[in-house]
Amino acid sequence: MKLSGNIISIINSRLVRNILFWVAMIYIVWNNDSKNKIFPVSVYITGIAITTSILMTYTYINNLWLMPAYMRPKKYGAYAWRAALLTLITATVFVLSVKAFITRYPQVSIHHISVFSTVLDTSRTLEQVLYEIGTCALGLLVWLFIMSTAWYMNDYARQRKILEATQHKQLETELHFLKNQVNPHFLFNTLNNLYGLSLKKADNTPDAILRLSSILRYMLYESNSERVPFEKEKEVMQAYIDLELLRLPRGNDFTFHILADKEYLVPPLLWLPVLENVFKHATRVIADTYFIDFAVEIKENVLTISSRNNYKESNGNDAQGGIGLSNLRKRLALLYPDKHSISTAPQDDAFVVNITVEL
């Protein structure tokens, strides 16, 4: 697989494509009117070498110098007169070179030695030479248009590739930054919980610290991949839920549902901001009972994350969230542009979050 990939990469390289193009041109010329070739092979090889060298020089001066230097920055006037001068010089060199060649070998046709054909004979009158240069220049302009179009297509593909690579690198950097924001945010909230347990001198404080240790180990060492197994995410989710429940009184209406219809690889910790906010805000409200309904489900390649918890509008704030959900919105926009939806809104005495992602 690696060898075949390297071979394909070599074939697709610019140098190899150019070599194959000129080999094809030479092959076409070599097979032109082969029945009427009466001179030794070396004669035709020499003629082909002369005409091909002229065309290659003309092509690469345009594609490697004129086009990048003047057409890319949209200096059309500067390009036009330089291209016209290059075409005139090339036409003159081509006509004089071929005329000299066919004067020495009169039975050699222009079709025998060049893919670029023009009307040429052995006449050396100034009027005839100027006519042939003009005719040749028109043909060269057609050739120049074709080669310039090919340059545009290649340059567009190359610029697109550079842009995509830059965007991908920027995406990776932003995702890394956003993901790193999750860990201190989570740690801040969890340490507050542990502080509350320690004040109560709760017997389950050591268990909470152990669970926190396992979660942090996952965040530090196992969640650095772009995708992780959903089953591993499920384990960490459950550990987080158990950690939060240690500090909450029994008898509340808490429901947690985590399910997938098959094995999936998913971005790590997408669920964490939602779960953080559920516990943080649901238990902040003063109520006789608290309710939390949290679900993460993957079915037919669609990930859904939903939550519903106690909510009470106060101090002019009409939404819950903060760093966590803001972070999540950015991550989803970067990871799944146009393939996700996220809504957060209060509904009566509850706050509801609904997220869908097409994996």
N, C-alpha and C positions, 0 to 999 in steps of 0.2 A: 504493500500500500504506500509506504513512504517513498520507495523507488519510483513507482508510477506517478506519484504526486510531484516528485522532483522533475521527472521527464516532461510532464504537462506544463510545469512552471517554466522549464527551459524553452519549450516550444512556443509558449505564449510571450516570451520575452521579446522586447522591441528589436534587438539585434537579429535574433533568429527569424522573426517575421520579415525583416528587411532582406535578409539573405535569401529566404525562400521566394520573395517577390521577384528579385532580380534573376534568380535561377530560373524561375518560370518564364520571365521575359526572354531570357537567352534561349530557353528551350523552344519557345514559340518561333523565334527568329530562325533557329537552326533547322526547324522542320518546314520552313517556308520554301515552296517551289524547289524541293530537294532534287527532282528529276533533271532540272536544268543546270545543276552545278557541275562545271567542267574543270574547275581549278582544284589544286590540292586542298586538303582540309585546312592546312595552316593559313591559307589565304583568307578563307571565310572566318576563321577564328580571329585573325588579325583585324579584319573589318568589323566584326561584332564587338571586339574589345574596344576599338576606337569609338564607335557610335554609342556603345553602352556607357563608356567612361564619360562622354560628353553629357549624356542624359542624367547620369548619376550626379555629376558635378552640379548641373543645373538644378536638379531636384533638391539636393541637400543644402545648397546655398540658400534656396528658398525656405525649405522646411526647418533648417537648423539655425538660420540667422534672420532672414527677412521676416518670416511669420512670427517668431517669438519676440523679435525686437520692435516690430512696428504694428503688426495686426493685433497681437494680444493687448497692447496698450491703446488700441484703436487710433493709431496714427496712420490713417488710410492714405492721405496724400503722400507722405514720406514713403510708404510702401509702394504706391502705384508707380512713381517715377523710377524707383530703384528696380522694381520688378520689370518694368518696360526696358530699362537699360540692360538688365541681365538677360532678358529675352533676345534683345537685338544682338548682343555680343555672342550669345550661345548660338543663335541662328547663323551668324556669320561664320563662326568656327565650324559648326556642323556642315554647312554648305561647302566651304572651302576644303575641309578635310575629306568629305565624301567625294567631291569632284576630283580631288587629287587621286583618291583611291580608284575610282572607276575609270579615270583616264589611263591609269596603269593597267587595270584589269577591265577592259571594256565590256566583257560578257558578264560581269558581276552586276546584278540588279540591286537596287536599294533594299528590296524585300529580302535579299539574301543576308544582309548584314545589319539590319536595324528593324526594331519593332515600330519605330517612328518613321513613317513613309512620307516622302514629299517628292515633287517633280524635280528631277535633276538630270542633266545630260553633261556631255563633255565640253560644251561651249563655254568659252571664257570671256565673252563680250560683257562689258560693264552692265549693259541693260539687262542681259540674261541673268547675270549674277545677282543684281539687285532684285529682280523679279523673284528669283529662287529664294533669296534671303527673306523677302517679304512673305512669300508663301510658307516658308519654314517657320517664320515667327508666329504666323497665325496658328499653325499647328502646335507650336510650342506653348502658346497661350492656353489652348485646350488642355494640353498635358499639365500645365501649371495649375489650371483650375481643378483638375482631378486630384493632383497631388496635394493641393492646398485643402481641398475638402477632406482628404484622408488625414491630413495633419489636424484639422479641426476636430474630427471625430476622435482621433487618438488623444488629442490634448483635452477634450471634454471628458473622456473616460478617465484620463490620468488625474485631472483636477477633481473630478467627482470622487475618485478613490482617495485622494488626499483629504478632501473634505469629510468623507465618511470616516476615515481613520482619525481625523482630528475630533470629530463629533463623538466617536466611540471612546477616545481617550478622555475627553471632557466628561462624557457620561460616567465612565469608570471613576474618575476623580470625584465627581459630585456624589455618586452613590456611596463611595468610600467615606466621604465626609458626612453624609446623612446617616449612614449606618453607625459611624463612630459617635454621632450625637445620641443614638439610642442608648448605648451602654451607660454613660454617666447619668442620663435621665432616669433610666431604670434603677440604677444603683442608688440614686438620691431618694427615690420613692421607697425602695426596699429598706434602706437604712433607717428611714423614718419609722417604718413598721417595726423593725427590730428594736429601735429605741423605745417604742411603746411597749413591746413585750418585756423588755428589760426593766422598765419602770414598774410593771406589774409583778416582776420576779416570776414570770410564767415558767412552768416546768418544760414547756415545749420550745423555749428559746434555743437550746443547742440544736434541736431538730431543724429549726428555721435557718440557723446559720449553715448547717450542713446542706440544706436544699439550695440556699443562696450560693454556696460554693460550687455545687454541681451546675447551676445555671450559668454562673460566670465562667466556668471552665468551658462550657459549650460556646458561649459568646466569644471567648478569647481564642479558642483553638479549633473549633469545629464549624463555626458559621462564617468562615472567611471565603468560602466558595461562592460562586454566583448562584448555584443551585444546591440544595441539600435534600435528602430523603424526607418526605412528609412524616414518616413514622418517627424520625428523630425529632422533628419539630413538635410532634404530638407529645412525646415524652417530656420535652422541656415545658410545653404549655401546661401539662398536668402538674409538673413540679412547681411551676409558678403559681398555679391555682391553689395547690395545697399549701404553699408558703403564705399566700394571702389569707386563706381561710383559718390559719392558726390564730390570727388576732381577732377574728370575728366571732360573735356569740352564735350559739346553735339556734336552730329553730327558724331561721330566715329562709326566704324563698329563693334559693340559688339553683340555677340550672345551667349545666355546661354540656355542650354536645360537640364532639370532635370526631369526624368521620371522613373516609375517602373510599371511593368505589374500587380503587386499584392503587398500585404503587405510583407515586408521582415524585418528581423533583421540583422543588419550589424555591423561590427566593427566601432566604432566612429572615425570620423575625418580623414578617409583615403584620402578624397578629398582635405583636407586643404593645404597640401604642393603644390599640382598642382595648385590650385587656387591662392595661394600666389605668386608663381613664374610667373603665367600668368600676374597678375597685376604689379608685381614688375619689370619684364623685358620688358614687352610689352610697357610700358609707359616710359621706360628709353631711348628708341631709339628716336632720333630726326627725326620726319617724319611729313608730312602734315596731314596724317590721321593715326589712329591706328586701328588695327583689333585684335579682340579676338574672338575665337570660342571655347567655353568650354561646355562639355556635360558629364553628369553622367546618366547612364541608367542601369536598371536591367531588364533583360528579360530572362525568363526560367532559373532562378537561376545563371545567369552569369552577374557579375557586370563589366561594362566597364566605364572607366574614360578617356576622351580624351581632348586634348587642342591643339590649334594652335594660335600663336600670333606673333607680330612683333619680328624680330630678326636681329641683325647686329653684325657680328664678329668684335671684336676689342681687342686690347692689347694682342693679342696672345691667347685669350680665345675662344674656339670653342664649348663651351657648357654652358648652363645656369643651375642653380640648386643651390647646396650648401647643407646646413644642412637639409633643408626640404625634398628634393628628396632622399638624402642619408638615412635619417630617414625612409622614406616611403619604400625604398627598403628593409631595415632591418626588418621592421614590416611585410611586405608581406612574406618575407622569413621565418619568425617565425610563422606567422598565417596560411599561405597557401603554405607550401613547395610542389613543383611539381604541384601546382594547380593555378599558376598565371604566367603572363608574363608582363614585363614592358620594354618599349623602349622609349628612348629620343634621338632626333637627329635633327640637323638643316636641313631644306629643302628650298633652295633658300633664300628668305628674311624672312622665318618663322622658328619658333622652334616648333616641334611637340612632344607631349607626348601621348602615347597609353598604357593603362593598361587594362588587363582583369583578372578577378578573378572568379574562380568557387566556389560559395558559398556553 
